[in-house]
Amino acid sequence: MKSRTPLPRHGAKAALARFLGLGALVAGLVVSAGCHKGEKKAADDKPLAVQVSVPVRAEDITDYEEFTGQIEAKMSVLLQARVDGHLLEVKFKEGDMVKKDQELFIIDPEPYEAKLGQVTAAVQQGKVKKNTTFFDFERAVKLYKGNNIAKEQYDQAEGAYEEAKANLKALEAAEKSAQLDVNYTTIHAPFDGKISRRFVDPGNWVKGGQTILTSVVSQDPVYVYFNLDERTLLKIQRLLESGHFAKPRDVVPTVLVSLADQDKDSYPFQGTMDFVDNKLDSGTGTLLVRGVFDNPKGLLFPGLFARVKLPIGGKHTALLVSERALNTDQGQKYVYIVNDKNEAEYRKVKVGSLQKGLRVLEEAVKKDGKVVEGVLPGEKIMVSGMQKVRSGQTVNPSVVPMPVGASPQHQVQVSAPPAGGKDGKAAPAQH
């Protein structure tokens, strides 16, 4: 058995010092970890700071639906040759505005004028023949009454006169037809409008009823066609039944239009609805509707797409909220309400149109005295921090003006609700 060699006195003291230093380091780490854990727990228990706003109460709000429409000319025509012949002359500037009855094309009229001359001469012969047979018939009548001619002679005179009358009518009809052919050699503008390019050059042979020469479209007024979906159609029908929407026979519905290069909230063109189709398109589930618009400056160009805004229902009072406050869960819109206990409350909402940067909320729905859908005037709606909130969680709210749009810099100045109350009214939007 080996005996341990005792350490020198100074070596033992150094080992003891190292041991005590290590113990102190471990103790320090344990204490530090405990402190951080306590601080983290304290931070987790602190209510989440959020911003809330009260909904803006607005008067004279009109709901509307938006659609994509297409502008079409009120009148449009493809000009065709109505007689055969050589095209002699084009008498318009391509792409120019033309007036009704303005001469546009000249087809060689000489063959038709010659035919008209022949038929006119035949008409004159027919008139002479009619007069001659008439005098013969008058004499035959007198002679027959005096028993100076036989019945057969009388019948022959009468037949010759009737035949002459019928021939004259046929010749006069042929003369009218020949005159029409002469008239058709000059092609006129059927109405005021804008003409296209010529499709046939002078010198070419054109075929009556087949050759298209050009097209003309009217410019003022114009039509805008758009399609109502089933949901909007049913909504309008229910409003009509409830009396909240004027019937078309009583008040002509207004239609608003803007073009692609204009601001999305600007609808400078105002027209009226003048046509609703008699049934839905079974393929698309939509109903064709048309508005008519004055177009004195020609800005509503046929063929352009347009944004259409159709007012739905009459004017009413509504609550408006920022779109920043709206959240979506599987298609369902909802907001977080902060109640009197500073607890976040999940609330379903139905939204309407966008009015000056704020979204319209439909009326609140109560069940057993409790609001189950929608927002009441004066309730505080969370406008920031929703991503970290769960229903029932306690929060630390601070009241801010209702923000407009997606940018927090744009806000609507509203008065803060009275302490503990839900009946405070927001001031009108200041733009």
C-alpha positions in Angstrom: 0.0 0.0 0.0 1.4 3.3 -1.2 1.4 6.2 1.1 0.3 9.6 -0.2 2.8 12.2 -0.4 1.6 15.3 1.5 1.3 18.5 -0.6 3.5 21.4 0.3 1.7 23.9 2.5 1.6 26.6 -0.2 0.2 24.1 -2.8 -2.8 23.2 -0.6 -3.7 26.9 -0.2 -3.7 27.4 -4.0 -6.0 24.4 -4.6 -8.4 25.6 -1.9 -8.5 29.1 -3.5 -9.2 27.6 -7.0 -12.1 25.5 -5.6 -13.7 28.5 -3.8 -13.4 30.7 -6.9 -15.2 28.0 -9.1 -18.0 27.7 -6.5 -18.5 31.5 -6.5 -18.7 31.5 -10.4 -21.3 28.7 -10.4 -23.4 30.5 -7.7 -23.2 33.7 -9.7 -24.5 32.1 -12.9 -27.4 30.5 -11.0 -28.4 33.8 -9.4 -28.1 35.6 -12.8 -30.2 33.0 -14.6 -32.9 33.3 -11.9 -32.9 37.1 -12.2 -33.3 36.9 -16.0 -36.1 34.4 -15.6 -37.9 36.6 -13.2 -37.5 39.6 -15.6 -38.9 37.6 -18.5 -41.9 36.5 -16.5 -42.6 40.1 -15.4 -42.4 41.2 -19.1 -44.8 38.5 -20.2 -47.3 39.5 -17.5 -47.3 43.1 -18.7 -50.4 43.9 -20.9 -49.6 44.4 -24.6 -49.7 48.0 -25.7 -52.1 48.5 -28.6 -53.7 51.5 -30.4 -57.5 51.8 -30.5 -59.9 54.2 -32.3 -63.6 54.8 -32.2 -65.6 54.4 -35.5 -66.4 57.5 -37.4 -70.1 58.3 -37.6 -71.0 59.7 -41.1 -74.3 61.0 -42.4 -75.7 60.7 -46.0 -73.7 57.6 -46.9 -74.7 55.8 -50.1 -73.6 52.3 -50.6 -72.5 51.3 -54.1 -71.1 48.4 -56.1 -68.2 48.5 -58.5 -68.0 46.8 -61.9 -65.9 46.6 -65.0 -67.7 47.9 -68.1 -67.0 48.6 -71.7 -67.9 51.7 -73.7 -69.8 51.3 -76.9 -71.1 53.7 -79.5 -74.8 54.3 -79.3 -74.9 53.9 -83.1 -72.5 51.9 -85.2 -72.8 51.0 -88.9 -70.7 49.2 -91.5 -71.3 51.0 -94.8 -71.8 48.7 -97.7 -72.2 49.3 -101.4 -75.8 48.8 -102.4 -75.2 48.6 -106.2 -72.5 47.0 -108.3 -69.9 49.2 -110.1 -66.5 50.8 -110.1 -65.7 53.0 -107.1 -64.9 56.4 -108.5 -64.2 58.7 -105.6 -63.7 58.8 -101.8 -64.8 62.1 -100.4 -63.8 62.1 -96.8 -60.6 62.3 -94.6 -59.9 59.0 -92.9 -60.6 59.1 -89.1 -62.4 62.4 -89.4 -65.7 63.5 -87.9 -68.5 63.4 -90.5 -72.0 64.9 -90.5 -75.3 63.2 -91.3 -75.9 63.1 -95.1 -72.4 64.0 -96.0 -71.2 62.5 -99.2 -68.6 59.7 -98.6 -68.2 57.5 -101.7 -69.1 57.9 -105.4 -69.8 54.7 -107.5 -69.9 55.1 -111.3 -73.5 56.3 -111.9 -73.5 56.3 -115.8 -74.9 52.8 -116.3 -77.7 53.4 -113.9 -78.5 56.8 -115.3 -78.8 55.3 -118.8 -81.1 52.7 -117.5 -83.2 55.3 -115.7 -83.5 57.2 -119.0 -84.8 54.2 -120.8 -87.3 53.4 -118.1 -88.4 57.1 -118.0 -89.1 57.0 -121.7 -91.1 53.8 -121.3 -93.2 55.5 -118.7 -94.0 58.3 -121.1 -95.1 55.8 -123.7 -97.2 54.0 -121.1 -98.9 57.3 -120.2 -99.7 57.9 -123.9 -101.1 54.3 -124.2 -103.2 54.8 -121.2 -104.7 58.0 -122.4 -105.4 56.5 -125.9 -107.1 53.4 -124.5 -109.1 55.6 -122.1 -110.6 57.7 -124.9 -111.4 54.5 -126.8 -113.1 53.1 -123.8 -115.2 56.3 -123.3 -116.4 56.1 -126.9 -117.2 52.4 -126.5 -119.3 53.1 -123.4 -121.4 55.7 -125.3 -121.8 53.4 -128.3 -122.7 50.4 -126.2 -125.4 52.4 -124.4 -126.9 53.3 -127.8 -126.7 49.7 -128.9 -124.4 50.7 -131.7 -121.6 48.2 -130.9 -121.6 44.6 -129.7 -120.8 43.6 -126.1 -117.6 42.0 -127.3 -116.3 45.3 -128.7 -117.1 47.0 -125.5 -115.2 44.4 -123.5 -112.2 44.7 -125.7 -112.0 48.5 -125.2 -112.4 48.1 -121.5 -109.7 45.4 -121.3 -107.2 47.4 -123.3 -107.7 50.4 -121.0 -107.1 48.3 -117.8 -104.1 46.7 -119.4 -102.6 50.1 -120.2 -103.1 51.2 -116.6 -101.4 48.1 -115.2 -98.5 48.5 -117.6 -98.0 52.1 -116.6 -97.9 51.2 -112.9 -95.2 48.6 -113.7 -93.2 51.1 -115.6 -93.5 53.7 -112.9 -92.2 51.1 -110.3 -89.3 50.3 -112.6 -88.5 54.0 -112.9 -88.5 54.3 -109.1 -86.2 51.3 -108.8 -83.9 52.8 -111.4 -83.9 56.1 -109.6 -82.9 54.3 -106.4 -80.0 52.7 -108.1 -78.8 56.1 -109.3 -79.2 57.4 -105.8 -77.3 54.5 -104.3 -74.2 55.3 -106.4 -73.6 58.2 -103.9 -73.1 56.9 -100.4 -73.9 59.3 -97.5 -73.1 59.3 -93.8 -76.2 57.9 -92.0 -75.6 60.1 -88.8 -73.0 62.4 -87.2 -70.0 60.4 -86.0 -66.4 59.4 -86.5 -65.5 57.6 -89.7 -62.9 54.9 -90.0 -60.4 54.4 -92.9 -61.6 53.4 -96.4 -61.5 49.6 -96.9 -61.6 49.9 -100.7 -59.6 52.2 -102.9 -61.0 54.1 -105.9 -60.9 52.1 -109.2 -61.9 48.8 -107.6 -65.1 47.0 -108.5 -67.6 46.9 -105.6 -70.4 44.4 -105.2 -73.8 45.6 -104.0 -74.8 44.1 -100.6 -71.3 42.5 -100.1 -68.5 45.0 -100.3 -67.9 46.9 -97.0 -66.5 50.3 -97.7 -65.9 51.8 -94.2 -67.5 52.1 -90.7 -69.0 55.0 -88.8 -69.7 55.2 -85.1 -71.5 57.9 -83.1 -69.6 59.8 -80.4 -72.2 61.5 -78.3 -73.9 60.1 -76.3 -72.3 56.7 -75.7 -73.3 53.5 -73.9 -71.5 51.7 -71.1 -72.4 48.0 -70.7 -71.6 46.1 -67.5 -72.8 42.9 -65.8 -74.6 42.6 -62.4 -73.7 39.4 -60.5 -76.4 37.4 -58.7 -75.4 38.7 -55.2 -75.8 42.3 -56.2 -79.0 41.6 -58.1 -80.6 39.9 -55.1 -79.5 42.7 -52.8 -81.2 45.3 -55.1 -84.4 43.2 -55.2 -84.5 43.0 -51.4 -83.9 46.8 -51.2 -86.7 47.4 -53.6 -89.1 45.2 -51.6 -88.2 47.0 -48.4 -88.6 50.4 -49.9 -84.9 51.4 -49.4 -84.3 51.7 -53.1 -86.4 53.7 -55.5 -88.0 51.7 -58.3 -86.6 52.5 -61.8 -90.0 53.6 -63.1 -90.1 56.3 -60.3 -86.5 57.5 -60.3 -83.9 56.9 -63.1 -80.9 55.2 -61.4 -77.6 57.1 -61.6 -74.5 55.4 -63.0 -70.9 56.7 -62.4 -67.9 55.9 -64.6 -64.2 56.5 -64.5 -61.4 55.6 -67.0 -58.2 53.6 -66.5 -56.0 56.6 -66.1 -58.1 58.3 -63.4 -57.9 58.0 -59.7 -59.7 54.9 -58.3 -61.9 57.1 -56.1 -62.7 59.6 -58.9 -65.8 59.0 -61.0 -66.2 62.2 -63.1 -68.7 60.9 -65.6 -72.3 60.7 -64.6 -75.0 59.0 -66.6 -78.3 57.1 -66.2 -79.3 53.5 -66.5 -81.5 53.0 -69.5 -81.6 49.3 -70.1 -81.7 46.1 -68.0 -81.8 42.7 -69.8 -84.8 40.4 -69.3 -82.9 37.4 -67.9 -79.6 36.3 -66.5 -76.9 34.8 -68.6 -76.9 31.1 -67.5 -73.3 30.7 -68.5 -71.9 33.6 -66.4 -74.7 34.1 -63.9 -74.8 37.8 -64.6 -77.4 40.3 -65.8 -76.5 42.7 -68.6 -77.1 46.4 -67.7 -76.5 49.5 -69.7 -75.9 53.2 -68.9 -76.1 56.1 -71.2 -73.6 59.0 -70.9 -73.2 62.4 -72.6 -69.8 62.6 -74.3 -69.4 66.2 -75.6 -65.6 66.1 -75.3 -65.2 62.6 -76.8 -63.3 61.3 -73.7 -65.5 58.2 -73.5 -64.1 56.5 -76.6 -66.0 53.4 -77.9 -64.1 50.2 -77.0 -62.5 51.5 -73.9 -62.9 49.6 -70.6 -64.2 51.6 -67.7 -64.8 51.4 -64.0 -68.5 51.6 -63.2 -69.9 52.6 -59.8 -73.6 51.8 -59.2 -75.2 53.4 -56.1 -77.2 50.8 -54.1 -80.0 52.0 -51.9 -80.7 55.4 -50.4 -78.7 57.7 -48.2 -78.2 56.6 -44.6 -76.1 57.0 -41.5 -73.2 54.5 -41.0 -70.1 53.8 -39.0 -66.8 54.0 -40.8 -63.5 52.2 -39.8 -60.0 52.0 -41.2 -59.1 49.0 -43.3 -56.1 48.6 -41.0 -58.6 47.5 -38.3 -60.1 44.7 -40.5 -58.8 41.2 -40.3 -59.8 38.1 -42.3 -60.3 34.6 -41.2 -61.3 32.2 -44.0 -63.2 34.9 -45.8 -64.9 36.2 -42.6 -64.1 39.8 -41.7 -63.6 40.6 -38.0 -62.2 43.2 -35.7 -60.9 43.3 -32.1 -63.0 45.4 -29.7 -61.3 46.5 -26.5 -64.0 46.5 -23.8 -64.3 48.4 -20.5 -62.0 45.8 -18.8 -59.3 46.4 -21.4 -59.9 42.9 -22.8 -59.6 42.2 -26.5 -62.9 40.8 -27.9 -63.3 39.1 -31.2 -66.2 40.5 -33.2 -67.4 39.5 -36.7 -68.3 42.4 -39.0 -69.8 42.8 -42.5 -68.3 45.6 -44.5 -69.7 47.8 -47.3 -68.2 50.3 -49.7 -65.1 52.4 -49.3 -66.0 56.0 -48.5 -63.2 58.6 -48.6 -60.6 56.1 -47.4 -62.7 54.4 -44.7 -64.8 51.2 -44.9 -68.5 51.2 -44.2 -69.6 48.8 -41.5 -73.1 47.2 -41.7 -75.5 47.6 -38.8 -74.7 45.6 -35.6 -76.6 42.5 -34.8 -77.7 41.7 -31.3 -78.8 38.4 -29.8 -80.2 38.2 -26.2 -79.1 41.8 -25.7 -75.5 41.1 -26.7 -73.7 42.3 -29.8 -72.7 39.2 -31.8 -71.8 40.9 -35.1 -70.9 44.5 -36.0 -69.8 47.5 -33.9 -71.7 50.0 -31.8 -71.0 53.8 -31.9 -68.3 54.7 -29.4 -66.8 51.2 -29.1 -63.0 51.1 -29.2 -61.6 49.2 -32.2 -58.0 48.0 -32.2 -56.1 49.5 -35.2 -52.6 48.2 -34.4 -51.1 45.2 -32.6 -53.8 42.7 -33.7 -51.2 40.2 -34.9 -50.1 39.5 -31.3 -53.6 39.5 -29.7 -55.9 36.7 -28.8 -59.5 37.0 -27.8 -59.9 37.6 -24.1 -56.3 38.9 -23.6 -55.8 42.0 -21.5 -54.2 44.9 -23.3 -53.0 48.4 -22.6 -54.9 50.6 -25.1 -54.1 54.1 -26.2 -56.7 56.1 -28.1 -55.6 57.5 -31.5 -57.4 59.2 -34.3 -59.0 56.7 -36.8 -56.3 56.1 -39.5 -57.3 56.4 -43.2 -56.1 53.8 -45.6 -53.0 51.6 -45.1 -50.6 54.3 -44.0 -50.6 55.3 -40.4 -49.7 58.9 -41.2 -53.1 59.6 -42.6 -55.7 59.9 -39.8 -59.2 61.1 -39.2 -59.3 63.4 -36.2 -62.0 62.1 -33.8 -62.8 62.9 -30.2 -61.7 60.2 -27.7 -64.7 58.4 -26.2 -65.7 59.4 -22.6 -64.1 57.2 -19.9 -65.9 53.9 -19.5 -68.7 54.9 -22.0 -69.7 53.6 -25.4 -72.0 56.4 -26.3 -69.4 59.0 -27.3 -69.8 60.1 -30.9 -66.9 60.6 -33.2 -66.4 63.8 -35.0 -66.9 63.9 -38.8 -64.0 63.0 -41.0 -61.6 65.8 -41.8 -60.0 65.6 -45.2 
